[in-house]
Amino acid sequence: MLPGQIIALHGNLGAGKTTFVKGLALGLDILEEITSPTYTIISEYEGRINLFHMDLYRIDSIEEFEMLGTDEFMYADNLTIIEWSEKISDLLPDSTININITILADKTRKIEIEGLK
């Protein structure tokens, strides 16, 4: 992962999006506990690369997202990871890495990654 990179997470409730972010944070040497920012919407963590973790579950529109002043988070020298990113897909750059997490019938996860170069 590089500073300035955006990762868009896709998956149903309980698919493991926040768990995925926890693992990624460990790889960035982030020692703080990672929790879902469903109510705060954006959490910031310091590590080798700073991490902005967004959860847009409660966002209803692109306009509501833009009112949060998120440009500074999405285009700074940090890694931005966004849960429920499909709500703002029109705003995401072409360089966004998309990660789809699907719960299979046997309760395991299928993870598909698109956009790695």
N, C-alpha and C positions, 0 to 999 in steps of 0.2 A: 504494500500500500504506500502511496505517495501523498505528501501534503497537497491539498487542493482536490483530492479525489472524492467523488460522491458515490456512495453505495446505496442502492434502492432495494429494500427488503420487501418481499411479497410472500404472503401466506395467511391462512385463516387464523382466528384466535387460537392460541395454544399450540401453534405450529412450531414455535421455538425461535422466534425472531430475536427476542431479548436474550435468550440463552446464547444464540450465535454472537450477539454483540459482546456478551461477557467473555467469550473465548477470544474474540478479536482484541478486546481491551487487554487481556493478559499478554497477548503477543506484542502489544505496544508498551508493555511495562507499566500499565495503569494499575495502581494498587487499591484505588477506591472501589467500594462496592458499586456495581452497576445495577441500577433498577430501571424499570420501565418508566419513561417520562410521560405517561398517558395524561396526567393532570398538569404537569409543569410544561409539557410539550417539548422543551429543549433542555438537555443536561450537557454540561461541559466537563470533560475530564482531562487532566494533564498527564502526559506520558512522553515517550520518545517522539511521537507525533500527537498533538492534542486531538481529542476526539469530541465532536459534537454529535450527540445522539438525539434524534428527533422522533417523536411518536405523533403521527397526524391523525390518529383514530378519532379524536374529537373535533377535528377541523372539518368544516362543511363546504368550503369553497376555496378556490385559488385566491380570491380577493382577501379572505380571512387570513390565509397563510401569508400573503404579501404584507398585510398590516402588522405582522409580528416583527418586521424588519429583518427578515432572514437572509438577505443578501450577504450581510457581513459574515454569517455562519457558513453559507454554502460556497463562497468563493475566496475564503481566506486560506492561510497556510496551515490547514488542519485536515483531518479526515472527517467527513460528514457521512453519517449513516442514518437512513430515514426509513422508519417503519410506516406502513400504510402509504407509501410513496405514490401509489396509483392516483391518489387524490390531487397530485400536482404534477403528473407526468408531463404535461405540456411545458412546464418550466425547467425540467431537467435537461442538462446538456447531453449531447450525443455521446460524450465520453463516460457517462454514468455506467457503473457496473450494476447489473440487475441480478439479484439472487432470489430464486424462487424456492420456498420450502413447502413441501407437501407431506402431509401425514398419510402414510400407507395403511392398508387394512390391518397389517400386523403391528401397528403403532410405531414402526420405524419411520425415519424421515428420508425423503428423497430431496436432495439439494441440487439445483441446476443453476449454473453461473453463466451469464451472458455478458459480453463486453470486455473480457480480459484481453489485453494485447501484449 
